[in-house]
Amino acid sequence: VADARNKNKSQSHFIRSRLIRNVQERSNGESSLSLFVDSILDDGLYILDEPENSLSPANQLELKYFIEDCVRNHGCQFIVSTHSPFLLSLKGARIYDVDSNPVEVKKWTELECVSVYRDFFKENEMKFSE
């Protein structure tokens, strides 16, 4: 019984200290962004699978700038699986289009998932000036 209580205390300590800084004031996306920022250490290799899932467009941009800074100034490397045009536009990124057969290296502006956004905003361009 004592071991189970200690395990629960350590789990809740982990959750309090690493994941939930202030639940009342943060959205799920803000908490996710905070987790990324708090978890990245110098000279690390990080694999991120669709990290944009709970992030607003503004927070996706924040994550993009954070990753670029970690690469440029802290010796980090990232492998990112994403559909986010913001993250796909990371400076210096080598992008593999795994939807093509065979897999091809492409510019982020050539990817279908980015073209969908471009076409949508182009079709609705006039609505922004109403």
C-alpha positions as CSV (number, residue, x, y, z in Angstrom):
1,V,0.0,0.0,0.0
2,A,2.8,2.4,0.8
3,D,4.4,1.7,-2.6
4,A,1.2,2.5,-4.4
5,R,0.8,5.8,-2.5
6,N,4.4,6.8,-3.3
7,K,3.9,5.9,-6.9
8,N,0.7,8.1,-7.1
9,K,2.5,10.9,-5.4
10,S,5.3,10.8,-7.8
11,Q,2.9,10.6,-10.8
12,S,1.0,13.6,-9.6
13,H,4.2,15.5,-8.8
14,F,5.3,14.8,-12.4
15,I,2.0,16.1,-13.8
16,R,2.0,19.2,-11.6
17,S,5.6,20.1,-12.3
18,R,5.9,19.2,-16.0
19,L,2.5,19.4,-17.7
20,I,0.1,21.6,-15.8
21,R,1.4,25.0,-14.8
22,N,-1.9,26.7,-14.4
23,V,-4.8,24.8,-15.8
24,Q,-7.3,27.6,-15.2
25,E,-5.4,30.1,-17.4
26,R,-4.1,27.9,-20.2
27,S,-5.8,26.2,-23.1
28,N,-4.9,22.7,-24.3
29,G,-2.9,24.3,-27.1
30,E,-1.0,26.6,-24.7
31,S,-0.3,23.7,-22.4
32,S,1.0,21.7,-25.4
33,L,3.3,24.5,-26.5
34,S,4.5,24.9,-22.9
35,L,5.3,21.2,-22.8
36,F,7.4,21.4,-26.0
37,V,9.3,24.5,-24.7
38,D,9.9,22.9,-21.3
39,S,11.0,19.5,-22.7
40,I,13.6,20.5,-25.3
41,L,17.2,20.4,-24.1
42,D,20.4,21.4,-25.9
43,D,22.0,19.1,-28.5
44,G,19.0,16.8,-28.6
45,L,17.3,14.9,-31.4
46,Y,13.5,15.2,-31.3
47,I,10.8,13.3,-33.3
48,L,7.5,15.2,-33.3
49,D,4.4,13.6,-34.7
50,E,1.9,16.2,-35.8
51,P,2.7,18.6,-32.9
52,E,0.2,21.2,-34.4
53,N,-2.8,19.0,-33.5
54,S,-3.9,21.1,-30.5
55,L,-2.2,24.4,-31.5
56,S,-3.8,27.5,-32.8
57,P,-2.2,29.0,-35.9
58,A,-0.5,31.6,-33.7
59,N,0.9,28.9,-31.5
60,Q,2.0,26.9,-34.5
61,L,4.0,30.0,-35.5
62,E,5.5,30.2,-32.0
63,L,6.5,26.5,-32.2
64,K,8.1,27.1,-35.6
65,Y,10.2,30.0,-34.3
66,F,11.1,28.0,-31.2
67,I,12.2,25.0,-33.3
68,E,14.3,27.3,-35.6
69,D,15.9,28.9,-32.5
70,C,16.7,25.5,-31.0
71,V,18.3,24.4,-34.3
72,R,20.3,27.6,-34.8
73,N,21.4,28.3,-31.2
74,H,21.2,25.1,-29.2
75,G,22.4,22.3,-31.5
76,C,19.0,20.5,-31.7
77,Q,17.7,18.4,-34.6
78,F,14.1,17.7,-35.4
79,I,12.2,15.1,-37.4
80,V,8.6,16.4,-37.8
81,S,5.6,14.7,-39.3
82,T,3.1,17.5,-40.1
83,H,0.5,19.0,-42.4
84,S,0.9,22.5,-40.9
85,P,2.1,25.0,-43.5
86,F,3.6,27.0,-40.6
87,L,5.8,24.1,-39.5
88,L,6.5,23.0,-43.1
89,S,8.0,26.4,-43.7
90,L,10.8,25.9,-41.1
91,K,14.0,27.5,-42.4
92,G,16.4,25.0,-43.8
93,A,14.0,22.1,-43.5
94,R,14.4,19.1,-45.8
95,I,10.9,18.0,-46.7
96,Y,10.0,14.5,-47.8
97,D,6.6,14.2,-49.5
98,V,5.6,10.7,-48.2
99,D,2.3,10.9,-50.2
100,S,4.2,10.7,-53.5
101,N,5.4,7.4,-54.9
102,P,8.3,7.2,-54.8
103,V,8.9,9.6,-51.9
104,E,10.3,12.9,-53.1
105,V,12.0,15.9,-51.6
106,K,9.9,19.0,-52.3
107,K,9.6,22.7,-51.3
108,W,6.9,23.3,-48.7
109,T,5.0,25.4,-51.2
110,E,4.7,22.4,-53.6
111,L,2.9,20.1,-51.1
112,E,-0.8,19.3,-51.6
113,C,-1.7,20.1,-48.0
114,V,-0.3,23.6,-48.4
115,S,-2.1,24.0,-51.8
116,V,-5.4,23.3,-50.1
117,Y,-4.9,26.3,-47.8
118,R,-3.7,28.5,-50.6
119,D,-6.6,27.6,-52.8
120,F,-9.1,28.1,-50.0
121,F,-7.9,31.6,-49.2
122,K,-7.6,32.5,-52.8
123,E,-11.2,31.5,-53.4
124,N,-12.3,33.6,-50.4
125,E,-10.0,36.6,-50.9
126,M,-12.8,39.0,-51.5
127,K,-14.5,38.1,-48.2
128,F,-11.5,39.6,-46.3
129,S,-12.2,43.0,-47.7
130,E,-15.9,43.0,-46.8
